[in-house]
Amino acid sequence: MSAREAPPAEAHVEQILGHAAQRGERMGLRYAGAVTPQEAHLHSVLATLYAVRNKEQALSQIRTALGLNSSDPDVLSDAAITFDTLGDRKQAIQYARKSMEHGDSLADLRADVRLQDLLADPSFRPNGK
């Protein structure tokens, strides 16, 4: 492995942090500097990180995020990522659909590499039929 290549786990974290930064830019950086524990986005991003190694923490974080804001498309797409990472494809598909119902486009979801397998699943139909 070269000095520029990150180990797979570190690369995954870098990818997630990059996605969070893009999301912040898309939101106009309205949370610049001060993220409180009540911030739904913080909890949903943490859930996607915990899903890789700690199922209980991932579930706790995503439940908190959804409890704080269950209509935010970013929180909903993070729920899709979390549940898919945890192996619950059916639940992940439901949250991907909800994300689209609340404003994400299929292109938005396709832009996130963590959703590629889910979107390719024959069970996923954007219109929910």
N, C-alpha and C positions, 0 to 999 in steps of 0.2 A: 504494500500500500504506500503510495507516495505521500509526501507531506501535505499535499493539497487535498487528498481524498479523506473524507471523514468516515469513520466506522459507520455501519448501517444505522445503528440506534441514534448516533449523533446527527446523521444526515436526515433522519426522520424528524428529529426535534427542530433542526434548522428549517426544514420544509414547512413545518407547522408554524414556526415563528415568522417565517416569510409570509405565509398566508395571513397571519394575524396582522402583520404590518400593512399588507395590501388592503385588508378589511378596514383598518384604521384610516387609511387614505380615502377609501371609498365613502367612509362615514364623515369625512371632513375633519377628522381628528378632533371630534367634539369632546373626547375624554382625555385630551392631552395632559399628561402628567398625573392626574388624580383618578385612580381607579379604586373604587371602594369595594369592600367585600360583597356588597349588594349588587354589583354590576353583573348582569346576566352574561354578558359576553366573556368576562373573565372566567366565570364558572364553566361555560360551554367549551372554551378553549382548553382549560385545565382537564375537562372530561376527556377530550380527544387525546391529550397527552397521557393521562392515567390509563386509558383503555389499553395501551400497549403492555402494561405490566401490573396494574392493580385494579381488578374488576370492581371491587367494592367502592373504592375512591372514585372511579369513573362514574359509576351509577349514582353515587352521592352528589357529585358535581353536576351531572347533567340534570338530575331531578331538581337541584337548587336553581339551575339556570332556567329550566322550563317553568318552575314555580314563579320566578321573577318576571319572565317575559316569554310566554308560550306562543306569541304571534310574530316574533322577530325571525325573519327568514335565515339570518346568520346563525342564530341559536338553534333553529330547527335543522339546518344543514349540519351543524356540529353534532346534533343528536343523531342524525343519520350516520355520520362518520363514526361516532362512539359506538352505536349499536352494531354497526357492520364490523368494526374492529373486534368487538366482543363476541362476534359470531352469531348475532341475532339478525339475520338478513331480513326477515319479515318485518320486524320493528323498524329496521333501518329504512326499508322501502317506504313504510308509512310516513316516517319523518321527512324523507326526501320529497314525497308528494306534498306534505303539509308546507314544506319550505316553498315549493312552487305556488301553492295556493295563496301564500302570504307575500309573494313578490319576487322570488327568485325565478329566473328563466332557466330553461334546460341548458342554455349556454353558460349561465352562471355556475350551475352544478358541474358541467363538463370541464370547466376551468380548474376545478380542484382535482388533482390527480388521485387523492384519497378516495374519491367517489367513482373512479373509472370502472372497477369491477362490479359495483352495485348497479351502475347505469347500464352496463352490458348484460345484466341478468335478464333473462326472458320474462321474469315475473314483474320487472319494473316497466310500467307503462305510464308515461307522464300524465295521461288523462285519467288514470285510476281505474280504467275499465279492465 
